[in-house]
Amino acid sequence: MSHNPDLPRCGWVPPHDELYCHYHDTEWGIPNYDSKSLFSKLIQDGMQAGLAWITILRKRESILDAFDNLDPDIIAHYTDKDRERLMNNPGIIRSKLKINAAITNAQIFIKMRDEEHIDFSEYLWGFVDGKPIVNSWEKFNDAPVKSQQSEAMAKDLKKRGFKFTGPVIIYAFMQAVGMVIDHEQNCHARAQCLK
C-alpha cells in the first residue's frame, strides 16, 4: 500500500493513516453489487457497533480468516465448537452477540437465496431503486447518520431476523458499498464512485 497524504479526502479520513486512506480510496463508496461481498460488509459493519471503524479495519484480515472469509455458505453451518473457537480468538471482535449474529445472518442469507429465491444484492439495492443516491456534501459532517432508505432496509432486515442491522449501521453500510455516495465534494475519490 502506498498513499499520498496530501490528496483531498473526506474529513473523516486521517491523512497519515495509510490503512484508513487505502480503505477510503479503494473501497468506501464504490458501488458493490456482489451478494456475498455485500453480506461480508454487512457483517463487518455489524461487528463495528459501539467501536471505531479503524478497529475493524485493523482486525479485518483476522476476522476474514477466522470466519472463513465471511462466506455465508460456511458460517451458516457453524456449531458450538466454532463459536467457542471464535470466542477464544484474540484477533477478532470477541462478542458472543456479534458472533451469534453473524451465524444467524448467514442462515437468513441462505434461506432468502435457496428457499425464497431472493438475490441478496437485488434485495438490498432495491431500497435505492437499483442505483446509488448521490449526495453533495461540503463536509462529511453534513451527511445524516440515517435516512428513509436505511430505516426501511433496517426494518425489513429486522423483520427477516437479521441482527446488528439498525438504521444507523445500515446507513454506514449503504455509504460503504456505494448505495449512497457521501464523499465530500472536493474528495478525490468521489469521481471514481460516480462512474
C-alpha positions in Angstrom: 0.0 0.0 0.0 1.3 3.4 -0.8 -0.7 6.6 -0.5 -0.4 10.3 -0.8 -1.4 12.0 2.4 -1.9 15.3 0.5 -4.7 14.1 -1.7 -8.0 15.8 -0.8 -10.1 13.2 1.1 -13.3 13.2 3.2 -12.7 14.8 6.5 -13.2 11.6 8.5 -10.1 10.1 7.0 -6.8 10.7 9.0 -4.5 11.7 6.1 -1.4 10.0 7.5 -3.2 6.7 8.4 -2.2 4.5 5.4 -4.8 1.8 6.2 -7.7 4.3 6.5 -6.6 6.1 3.4 -6.4 2.9 1.4 -9.9 1.8 2.6 -11.3 5.2 1.7 -9.5 5.5 -1.7 -10.1 1.9 -3.0 -13.3 0.7 -1.3 -15.5 3.1 0.5 -18.4 4.4 -1.6 -17.7 2.3 -4.7 -20.9 0.6 -5.8 -20.8 -3.1 -4.9 -23.3 -5.4 -6.5 -21.9 -8.8 -5.4 -24.2 -10.6 -2.9 -21.5 -12.4 -0.9 -19.4 -9.3 -0.8 -22.4 -7.3 0.5 -23.1 -9.9 3.1 -19.4 -9.7 4.2 -19.6 -6.0 4.5 -22.9 -6.1 6.4 -21.3 -8.5 9.0 -18.3 -6.2 9.3 -20.4 -3.2 9.9 -22.5 -5.0 12.5 -19.2 -6.0 14.2 -18.3 -2.3 14.4 -21.4 -1.5 16.6 -20.0 0.5 19.5 -16.5 0.6 18.2 -14.4 2.8 15.9 -14.3 1.6 12.3 -10.5 1.6 12.5 -10.8 -1.2 15.0 -12.5 -3.4 12.3 -10.0 -2.3 9.7 -7.1 -3.4 11.8 -8.7 -6.7 12.7 -10.3 -7.3 9.3 -7.8 -9.9 8.0 -8.1 -11.8 11.2 -11.9 -11.6 11.1 -11.9 -12.9 7.5 -9.5 -15.7 8.3 -11.4 -16.7 11.5 -14.9 -16.5 9.8 -14.0 -18.4 6.6 -13.8 -15.2 4.5 -17.3 -14.3 5.8 -18.7 -16.9 3.4 -22.4 -17.3 4.4 -22.5 -20.8 3.0 -19.9 -21.9 5.6 -20.9 -19.6 8.5 -24.5 -20.8 8.4 -23.3 -24.2 9.5 -21.1 -23.1 12.4 -21.5 -25.2 15.5 -21.0 -24.5 19.2 -17.4 -25.7 18.7 -17.0 -22.9 16.1 -18.5 -20.4 18.5 -16.0 -21.4 21.2 -13.1 -21.2 18.7 -14.2 -17.7 17.8 -14.6 -16.5 21.4 -11.1 -17.7 22.1 -9.5 -15.8 19.1 -7.9 -12.6 20.3 -7.5 -11.3 16.7 -11.3 -10.7 16.3 -14.1 -8.9 18.0 -14.9 -11.5 20.7 -18.5 -10.6 21.3 -20.9 -13.5 21.8 -23.8 -11.4 20.5 -21.9 -10.4 17.3 -20.6 -13.9 16.7 -24.1 -15.3 17.0 -25.5 -12.5 14.8 -23.0 -13.4 12.0 -24.2 -17.0 12.2 -27.9 -16.1 12.3 -27.5 -13.6 9.5 -25.7 -16.2 7.3 -28.6 -18.6 7.9 -31.1 -16.0 6.8 -29.0 -15.1 3.8 -29.1 -18.8 2.7 -32.8 -19.1 3.4 -33.5 -16.0 1.3 -31.4 -17.3 -1.6 -32.3 -21.0 -1.5 -35.9 -21.1 -0.3 -37.2 -17.6 -1.3 -35.1 -17.3 -4.4 -34.1 -13.8 -3.5 -30.8 -12.4 -4.8 -29.3 -10.6 -1.8 -27.8 -7.8 -4.0 -31.0 -7.1 -5.8 -32.9 -7.2 -2.5 -30.6 -4.6 -0.9 -30.2 -2.4 -3.9 -34.0 -2.4 -4.3 -34.2 0.0 -1.4 -32.4 2.6 -3.6 -34.2 1.6 -6.8 -31.0 -0.1 -8.1 -28.8 2.9 -8.3 -26.7 5.0 -5.9 -28.2 8.0 -4.2 -25.7 10.8 -4.9 -25.4 13.5 -2.2 -23.2 16.6 -2.5 -21.8 17.5 0.9 -19.2 20.2 1.5 -18.2 18.5 4.7 -18.7 14.9 5.7 -20.4 16.0 9.0 -23.2 17.4 6.9 -24.2 13.9 5.9 -27.0 12.3 8.0 -26.5 9.2 10.2 -29.6 7.6 8.8 -32.1 8.1 6.0 -35.6 6.9 5.0 -33.9 4.2 2.9 -31.7 3.0 5.7 -34.7 2.9 8.1 -36.7 1.0 5.5 -33.9 -1.5 4.9 -33.2 -1.9 8.6 -36.9 -2.5 9.3 -37.2 -5.2 6.6 -33.9 -6.9 7.7 -35.1 -7.0 11.3 -38.4 -8.4 10.2 -36.5 -11.2 8.5 -34.5 -11.8 11.6 -31.2 -10.1 10.8 -29.2 -8.8 13.8 -27.0 -5.7 14.2 -28.7 -4.0 11.3 -30.3 -0.9 12.8 -30.8 2.2 10.7 -27.5 3.9 11.7 -25.4 0.8 11.0 -27.3 0.3 7.7 -26.7 3.9 6.6 -23.0 3.4 7.2 -23.2 0.1 5.3 -25.0 1.9 2.4 -22.3 4.6 2.3 -19.5 2.0 2.3 -21.0 -0.2 -0.5 -21.9 2.8 -2.7 -25.7 2.7 -2.3 -25.2 6.3 -1.0 -22.4 8.4 -2.4 -21.4 10.6 0.5 -17.9 11.6 -0.5 -17.3 15.3 0.1 -17.5 17.5 -3.0 -13.7 18.1 -3.1 -12.7 14.5 -2.3 -10.5 12.9 -5.0 -12.3 9.5 -4.6 -15.8 11.0 -5.4 -15.4 10.8 -9.2 -14.4 7.1 -9.1 -17.7 6.3 -7.2 -19.8 8.2 -9.8 -18.5 6.2 -12.8 
